[in-house]
Amino acid sequence: MSRRIAVVGAGMAGARFAQQYRALGGDGEVVLYGAEPRGPYNRVLLAEVLTGRYDPEAIALPYGAGTLMRSGCEVVALDPAERELRLAGGESVHYDELVLATGANPVLPPLRGLHAPDGLKAGVHAFRTLADCARLAEDAAGAERAVVIGGGVLGVSAARALAALGLPVEIVHQAPHLIDRHLDEQAGHALRRSLAALGVETYPDNRARALHGEARVTGVELAGGYVLEADLVVLACGVRPRTGLAGAAGLTVRSGVVVDDRLAASAPGVHAIGDCAEHRGIVHGLTGPAWDQADLLAARLAGADDDARYTGSRPLTRLSAGPVEYAAFGEVGENLPGTDVLRLVDPTRGSYKKLVLRGDRLVGGILLGDLAAVGTLTRAYERDDPLPPDPLDLLTSAP
C-alpha cells in the first residue's frame, strides 16, 4: 500500500507543503483536510477581497496536482499511537505521516457586551476567513461608522479597506503607535498620518472596555469612559495558535505545537508547520516562515533532502494596500548594541526609511510610503551580504 500523508489544515502553510511535496516528486497519497467549505486561499489578501479589488476565486492557492482536497471536513481527534484521525462525521482515517497546519484563531478581547446569545453581537466581526469577509462586506454596505479594535497589521488592513468602501473608520489601539510589533515610533506616527488622509482616525494608548447596544452594537466605550459611535466593529486583536487537537492527543504544546529542527512534533510521524508550530520557543505567525517550514518539510518527506534542518527564518512583514504601504524586517529598535541607524524622513510625501546596520551588514529596516528599494534591501538582509561603502545609496536609488 502506498504511503498516505495527511495534512490537517488547508490554509497557506498546508497548501504550500502539498504543492512543494508534489513538485519535488513525492509519492503516495496526500490528503488536505480543511474545515472551511472551500479550498486553500491567500489569507493575506482578504482586505482586498473586502474592497472588491479581488473576487474570492482570484485568491485561491494551488496545492499540487494529484492532491486530494477534502473541504468542509473537520478533523476532531488524533490518535498518534494508531496513526489515525477522526473526522467530524465519525469517519476514521489512517495516515503514515501527519502534517499539522491548523493555523491560528482570532483572539476575542474581554469586552462587556461583546456576545449575544447566539454568538457575537450583531455588527461585530472577526476577520480571519473568507466567510468572515463576506459577512463583513454585507454588513458594511448598510453601516454608517466603523471602529476597528486593534492597530496591528490586520487592523490597519481592515480599516483601510472599510475606508475605501466609504465608511468613516476609527482604530482603537492599546500600544503607543500602530503596528508596534514591526514599526518604530516614528514610522507608526507616519502611518497614522497616512491613514488620517484616507479618513481613518487612530486612538493609540487606548483600550476598549465595552460595547454598547442591545440588538446591535451602537458604540465602543474606551477605558477612560469616552464612547465612539459605531454600528460596525471589527476585532483585530491578534491570533492564538490552534493547538487543541494536538494538546488533546498528548503532544507537547506550549504557545504552539513544539517541533524540533526537523519540524517533528513529540509523536512519531507527526509534524507541524505554520502558525500553529513553535520552534525554538518562537511562533512566527507570518507567511514567510510558514512557507520556509512547508518547503523544508516537503523536501524531507519527499526524499529530496533527508538531512534538511530548519534553524529559523528572517521574516519580512509587508503591507501594500493602495496608498498605504510599508515593509519591515529584522531588528528595528533604537540603541541596539553595536548598531548604527540611517534614517530618511520626508513628511511631505509621507515616506519614512530606516536602516539598522551592524558593521557592513544590514540587521533590520523599515520602509514606509516608498517601497522602491525593498527588493534590494531584503535580499541583502536575507543573504547577510555586505553593504556598499555608502548605504545611503540603497535608500535614494531604485534597484
NUMIFI-83117 format. One line per 5 residues: their letters; for each residue x, y, z of C-alpha. Coordinates in nm, 4 decimals. Layout:
A> X,Y,Z; ... $
end
This chain:
MSRRI> 0.0000,0.0000,0.0000; 0.1324,0.3457,-0.0894; 0.2233,0.5938,0.1802; -0.0521,0.8309,0.2946; 0.0333,1.1826,0.4110 $
AVVGA> -0.2473,1.3641,0.5905; -0.2328,1.7435,0.6141; -0.4695,1.8848,0.8763; -0.5426,2.2423,0.7791; -0.5887,2.3645,0.4235 $
GMAGA> -0.4520,2.7136,0.4755; -0.1446,2.8779,0.3315; 0.1067,2.6504,0.5059; -0.0762,2.3256,0.4295; -0.1319,2.4151,0.0637 $
RFAQQ> 0.2302,2.5163,0.0226; 0.3520,2.1882,0.1704; 0.1288,1.9805,-0.0589; 0.2308,2.1767,-0.3671; 0.6033,2.1541,-0.2917 $
YRALG> 0.5842,1.7859,-0.1994; 0.4366,1.7081,-0.5389; 0.6774,1.9416,-0.7195; 0.9706,1.7565,-0.5601; 0.8417,1.4199,-0.6794 $
GDGEV> 0.6934,1.2974,-0.3528; 0.4953,0.9779,-0.3999; 0.1947,0.8221,-0.2338; -0.1332,0.9860,-0.1389; -0.1549,1.3396,0.0001 $
VLYGA> -0.4867,1.4451,0.1558; -0.5627,1.8003,0.2669; -0.8330,1.8269,0.5347; -0.9897,2.1716,0.5559; -1.2713,2.2732,0.7888 $
EPRGP> -1.3732,2.5627,0.5627; -1.6106,2.4858,0.2741; -1.3636,2.5943,0.0052; -1.0071,2.5102,-0.0880; -0.6920,2.6984,0.0145 $
YNRVL> -0.6689,3.0736,-0.0418; -0.4339,3.3608,0.0298; -0.5480,3.4991,0.3647; -0.3159,3.7983,0.3265; -0.5453,3.9346,0.0526 $
LAEVL> -0.8716,3.9269,0.2489; -0.8778,4.3052,0.2797; -0.8518,4.3315,-0.0991; -1.1497,4.0977,-0.1331; -1.3384,4.3228,0.1078 $
TGRYD> -1.2715,4.6280,-0.1099; -1.3796,4.4378,-0.4222; -1.0366,4.4501,-0.5830; -1.0297,4.0689,-0.5967; -1.3019,3.8076,-0.6226 $
PEAIA> -1.2678,3.5196,-0.3748; -1.1746,3.2859,-0.6603; -0.8831,3.5125,-0.7543; -0.7017,3.4479,-0.4266; -0.7222,3.0667,-0.4467 $
LPYGA> -0.3909,2.8868,-0.3903; -0.2560,2.5830,-0.5780; -0.1980,2.2663,-0.3778; -0.0363,2.0299,-0.6229; -0.1757,1.8049,-0.8922 $
GTLMR> -0.2865,1.4713,-0.7528; -0.3503,1.6057,-0.4013; -0.6909,1.5106,-0.2619; -0.8685,1.8142,-0.1164; -1.1385,1.7400,0.1418 $
SGCEV> -1.3091,2.0740,0.2058; -1.5631,2.1166,0.4832; -1.4046,1.8211,0.6583; -1.3064,1.8970,1.0160; -1.0633,1.6699,1.1995 $
VALDP> -1.1868,1.6397,1.5591; -0.9417,1.3911,1.7121; -0.5955,1.2497,1.6602; -0.4558,0.9159,1.7790; -0.0770,0.9234,1.7281 $
AEREL> -0.0300,0.5690,1.8586; -0.2640,0.4204,1.5963; -0.1815,0.6902,1.3384; -0.5494,0.7667,1.2922; -0.7612,1.0783,1.2509 $
RLAGG> -1.1275,1.1008,1.3409; -1.3442,1.3295,1.1299; -1.6490,1.5276,1.2390; -1.8834,1.2854,1.0635; -1.7463,0.9893,1.2613 $
ESVHY> -1.5140,0.8516,0.9928; -1.1680,0.7312,1.0981; -0.8791,0.7529,0.8523; -0.5259,0.6148,0.8687; -0.2118,0.8132,0.7942 $
DELVL> 0.1555,0.7264,0.7674; 0.2822,1.0830,0.8087; 0.0806,1.3684,0.9575; 0.1379,1.7390,0.8981; -0.0399,1.9700,1.1405 $
ATGAN> -0.1019,2.3036,0.9686; -0.4005,2.4071,1.1782; -0.3178,2.7781,1.1803; -0.4496,3.0164,1.4434; -0.7746,3.1501,1.5824 $
PVLPP> -0.8566,3.5195,1.6242; -0.8291,3.6464,1.9801; -1.1556,3.7859,2.1159; -1.0954,4.0686,2.3640; -1.2606,4.0667,2.7089 $
LRGLH> -1.5246,4.3321,2.6341; -1.8532,4.3768,2.8149; -2.1376,4.3456,2.5676; -1.9344,4.1507,2.3128; -2.1639,3.8485,2.2893 $
APDGL> -2.5270,3.7875,2.2069; -2.6975,3.4565,2.2973; -2.6056,3.3075,1.9588; -2.2519,3.4425,1.9225; -2.1001,3.7853,1.8652 $
KAGVH> -2.3342,4.0813,1.8944; -2.4847,4.1966,1.5632; -2.2485,4.4313,1.3840; -1.9367,4.2800,1.5466; -1.6984,4.0830,1.3268 $
AFRTL> -1.3799,3.8807,1.3439; -1.1782,3.8976,1.0199; -0.9907,3.5767,0.9580; -1.1710,3.3798,0.6822; -1.3469,3.4358,0.3515 $
ADCAR> -1.6755,3.3688,0.5300; -1.5883,3.6474,0.7772; -1.5069,3.8700,0.4810; -1.8416,3.8031,0.3115; -2.0366,3.8778,0.6304 $
LAEDA> -1.8385,4.1942,0.6915; -1.8890,4.3189,0.3349; -2.2636,4.2623,0.3601; -2.2818,4.4450,0.6928; -2.0596,4.7316,0.5756 $
AGAER> -2.2946,4.8071,0.2873; -2.5567,4.9343,0.5320; -2.3278,5.0716,0.8051; -2.2585,5.4355,0.8880; -1.9497,5.4301,1.1157 $
AVVIG> -1.6897,5.1629,1.1868; -1.4450,5.1029,1.4694; -1.1544,4.8603,1.4384; -1.0225,4.7301,1.7718; -0.6530,4.6580,1.7259 $
GGVLG> -0.3960,4.8509,1.5257; -0.1656,4.5741,1.4104; -0.1214,4.4569,1.0518; -0.4720,4.3100,1.0283; -0.6385,4.6075,1.1947 $
VSAAR> -0.4709,4.8592,0.9663; -0.5590,4.6478,0.6595; -0.9230,4.6194,0.7648; -0.9506,4.9894,0.8461; -0.8050,5.0934,0.5128 $
ALAAL> -1.0426,4.8564,0.3313; -1.3502,4.9876,0.5148; -1.2423,5.3454,0.4406; -1.2135,5.2517,0.0732; -1.5785,5.1436,0.0915 $
GLPVE> -1.6695,5.4961,0.2033; -1.7074,5.4426,0.5781; -1.5660,5.6757,0.8436; -1.3312,5.4492,1.0428; -1.1595,5.4763,1.3800 $
IVHQA> -0.8875,5.2460,1.5156; -0.8513,5.1807,1.8878; -0.5044,5.0513,1.9751; -0.3562,4.9768,2.3177; 0.0059,5.0456,2.2234 $
PHLID> 0.1547,5.3940,2.1784; 0.1695,5.3602,1.7988; 0.0335,5.1477,1.5154; 0.1863,4.8098,1.4216; 0.4140,4.8323,1.7239 $
RHLDE> 0.5466,4.4775,1.6751; 0.7146,4.5736,1.3466; 0.7417,4.9543,1.3257; 0.9245,5.2008,1.5451; 0.7547,5.5060,1.6946 $
QAGHA> 0.8353,5.7454,1.4090; 0.7131,5.5014,1.1458; 0.3978,5.4340,1.3477; 0.3198,5.8048,1.3643; 0.3878,5.8468,0.9912 $
LRRSL> 0.1492,5.5608,0.9200; -0.1123,5.7277,1.1390; -0.0872,6.0445,0.9303; -0.1207,5.8462,0.6071; -0.4337,5.6749,0.7364 $
AALGV> -0.5813,6.0057,0.8524; -0.5538,6.1330,0.4952; -0.7765,5.8394,0.3928; -1.0398,5.9113,0.6585; -0.9115,5.6724,0.9262 $
ETYPD> -0.8631,5.8222,1.2728; -0.6498,5.6464,1.5333; -0.6732,5.6345,1.9137; -0.3373,5.4964,2.0354; -0.2701,5.4263,2.4022 $
NRARA> -0.6383,5.3424,2.4400; -0.8190,5.0262,2.5414; -1.1738,4.9306,2.4503; -1.3611,4.8029,2.7555; -1.7243,4.7623,2.6458 $
LHGEA> -1.9607,4.7585,2.3504; -2.2870,4.9497,2.3708; -2.6174,4.8496,2.2136; -2.8785,4.5832,2.2728; -2.9822,4.4129,1.9490 $
RVTGV> -2.6885,4.5648,1.7604; -2.3681,4.7431,1.8533; -2.4047,5.1212,1.8741; -2.0697,5.2250,2.0190; -1.7339,5.1309,2.1664 $
ELAGG> -1.6582,5.2521,2.5181; -1.2927,5.3261,2.5910; -1.1231,5.2676,2.9244; -1.1465,5.6380,3.0056; -1.5228,5.6368,2.9545 $
YVLEA> -1.5346,5.8053,2.6131; -1.7689,5.6347,2.3655; -1.7013,5.6073,1.9926; -2.0251,5.5777,1.7972; -2.0248,5.2778,1.5652 $
DLVVL> -2.2699,5.0352,1.4089; -1.9869,4.8158,1.2757; -1.6968,4.6810,1.4818; -1.4047,4.4711,1.3580; -1.1983,4.2728,1.6091 $
ACGVR> -0.8312,4.2658,1.5100; -0.6697,4.1767,1.8423; -0.4215,3.9202,1.7189; -0.4357,3.5433,1.6864; -0.3612,3.2405,1.9012 $
PRTGL> -0.2123,2.9151,1.7621; -0.4782,2.6478,1.7139; -0.3360,2.3661,1.9255; -0.6441,2.1965,2.0733; -0.6198,1.8891,1.8503 $
AGAAG> -0.2523,1.8383,1.9320; -0.2957,1.9045,2.3029; -0.5845,1.6584,2.3375; -0.3706,1.3927,2.1658; -0.0939,1.4357,2.4206 $
LTVRS> 0.1577,1.6151,2.2004; 0.3893,1.8671,2.3637; 0.2286,2.2105,2.3374; 0.3414,2.5411,2.4809; 0.2396,2.8537,2.2878 $
GVVVD> 0.2292,2.6323,1.9794; 0.2863,2.2675,1.8896; 0.6511,2.2163,1.9832; 0.8721,2.0951,1.6968; 1.2431,2.0276,1.6570 $
DRLAA> 1.4732,2.1288,1.3706; 1.3188,1.8545,1.1546; 0.9780,2.0132,1.2256; 0.8830,1.6896,1.4003; 0.6429,1.7032,1.6936 $
SAPGV> 0.6651,1.4823,2.0034; 0.4999,1.1740,1.8478; 0.6393,0.9545,1.5680; 0.5231,1.0548,1.2214; 0.3721,1.3878,1.3346 $
HAIGD> 0.4990,1.7244,1.2136; 0.3776,2.0834,1.2498; 0.4275,2.3943,1.0361; 0.2987,2.7485,1.0119; 0.1020,2.9490,1.2663 $
CAEHR> 0.0414,2.6501,1.4953; 0.4081,2.5476,1.5232; 0.6549,2.6555,1.7919; 1.0207,2.6149,1.7005; 1.2966,2.7039,1.9469 $
GIVHG> 1.0424,2.8906,2.1551; 0.9148,3.1038,1.8652; 0.5756,3.1062,1.6934; 0.6297,3.3271,1.3921; 0.2715,3.3822,1.2785 $
LTGPA> 0.3864,3.5153,0.9391; 0.3578,3.3814,0.5856; 0.7309,3.3803,0.5068; 0.8367,3.1492,0.7906; 0.5304,2.9274,0.7307 $
WDQAD> 0.6371,2.8752,0.3712; 1.0007,2.8225,0.4716; 0.8832,2.5444,0.7045; 0.6499,2.3958,0.4429; 0.9261,2.3892,0.1818 $
LLAAR> 1.1749,2.2253,0.4157; 0.9328,1.9604,0.5394; 0.8226,1.8849,0.1826; 1.1853,1.8321,0.0831; 1.2405,1.5979,0.3772 $
LAGAD> 0.9286,1.3867,0.3302; 0.9664,1.3724,-0.0482; 1.3219,1.2423,-0.0092; 1.4740,1.5409,-0.1894; 1.6733,1.6465,0.1184 $
DDARY> 1.6603,1.3949,0.4014; 1.9032,1.5967,0.6121; 1.7239,1.9322,0.5861; 1.7017,2.1201,0.9152; 1.5028,2.4316,0.9994 $
TGSRP> 1.7080,2.6790,1.2010; 1.4714,2.9746,1.1815; 1.3605,3.2425,0.9353; 1.4341,3.6038,0.8618; 1.0773,3.7190,0.8165 $
LTRLS> 0.9577,4.0233,0.6263; 0.6342,4.1952,0.7224; 0.4744,4.3810,0.4337; 0.1514,4.5681,0.3735; 0.0680,4.7042,0.0317 $
AGPVE> -0.2866,4.8376,0.0349; -0.3445,5.1174,-0.2117; -0.1724,5.4329,-0.0844; -0.0794,5.2683,0.2469; 0.2294,5.0502,0.2153 $
YAAFG> 0.5199,4.9502,0.4315; 0.7804,4.6783,0.4752; 0.9703,4.5916,0.7931; 1.2264,4.3254,0.8749; 1.4818,4.2308,1.1361 $
EVGEN> 1.5869,4.4416,1.4354; 1.4308,4.7868,1.4131; 1.4652,4.9139,1.7706; 1.6718,5.2085,1.8885; 2.0082,5.1931,2.0701 $
LPGTD> 2.0741,4.8288,1.9891; 2.4276,4.7208,2.0905; 2.6852,4.7683,1.8163; 2.4466,4.9191,1.5638; 2.4197,5.2381,1.3647 $
VLRLV> 2.0948,5.3809,1.2292; 2.0464,5.5513,0.8931; 1.7155,5.7320,0.8594; 1.5452,5.9390,0.5870; 1.2127,6.1120,0.6585 $
DPTRG> 1.0031,6.3039,0.4048; 0.6842,6.4290,0.5759; 0.5579,6.5979,0.2587; 0.5452,6.2641,0.0776; 0.4608,6.0608,0.3862 $
SYKKL> 0.7695,5.8432,0.3485; 0.9961,5.7066,0.6209; 1.3044,5.4928,0.5656; 1.5279,5.3403,0.8287; 1.8212,5.1010,0.8096 $
VLRGD> 1.9808,4.9390,1.1162; 2.3426,4.8457,1.0454; 2.5936,4.6361,1.2364; 2.9249,4.6975,1.0706; 2.8718,4.6460,0.6996 $
RLVGG> 2.5699,4.4181,0.7493; 2.2024,4.5095,0.7412; 2.0244,4.3744,1.0502; 1.6888,4.5494,1.0149; 1.4904,4.8052,0.8256 $
ILLGD> 1.1638,4.9891,0.7788; 1.0266,5.1346,0.4562; 0.7020,5.3299,0.4715; 0.5351,5.5036,0.1779; 0.8103,5.4192,-0.0728 $
LAAVG> 0.8996,5.0556,-0.1342; 1.1182,5.1058,-0.4408; 1.4250,4.9649,-0.2658; 1.2532,4.6819,-0.0788; 1.3798,4.4052,-0.3082 $
TLTRA> 1.7444,4.5111,-0.2866; 1.7304,4.5604,0.0890; 1.5541,4.2379,0.1774; 1.7918,4.0372,-0.0408; 2.0884,4.1930,0.1395 $
YERDD> 1.9256,4.1144,0.4743; 1.8260,3.7559,0.3917; 2.1649,3.6691,0.2419; 2.3622,3.8626,0.5043; 2.5520,4.0321,0.2202 $
PLPPD> 2.7985,4.3138,0.2892; 2.6575,4.6588,0.2123; 2.8135,4.9122,-0.0263; 3.0504,5.1750,0.1203; 2.7698,5.4324,0.1240 $
PLDLL> 2.4477,5.2576,0.2393; 2.2565,5.5794,0.1699; 2.2618,5.4747,-0.1957; 2.0296,5.1869,-0.1053; 1.7618,5.4329,0.0072 $
TSAP> 1.7974,5.7028,-0.2588; 1.8042,5.4877,-0.5719; 1.5639,5.2256,-0.7025; 1.7004,4.8738,-0.7637 $
end
